[in-house]
């Protein structure tokens, strides 16, 4: 199937660099991104919630940054079976 996308040159070259890092063609990288967008469990590294979780932010901080509810963020994190990030000094 043919799928065409028009993107600015800067975006294309960034995608080309990323694809090269993974020994892929840009078209293969784009296909992976489409799969990730259609299945939230396919590639968590593309999920902004997971990226922020990996950076150490709490659910509440992620929710504020992404304009989502705490519950939405917590459920997405739990879907990947990830523990909650806690701030130093807080013990449940």
Steps between C-alpha positions, in 0.01 A plus 500: 500500500627845417483770766629851436580763758630850444730622777743792528861419403617539861250237618600261223871525582434445870295192408776383266758531779279305740430232240873464431567451873271195485628379161164580338368693204287808571200311360557218752526749785177667384326161491617433858359837608163423340492169686590674826225757450241231433597278795598682819674187630714440189788742561495677837815698417284717272249569779565843660365371831759223506781733393416736788466207742850385398623854572376457858186714500204402718155429354376839621791683336452311173126570507564873543758509220278313254171658609356161601344370819707321764277195451566491123876514556490240779298257290732539201801438724330197658419363155877460453530356854729782613527611864410853598784750534507657845668816620774464762369494853155366407426156637157347437 
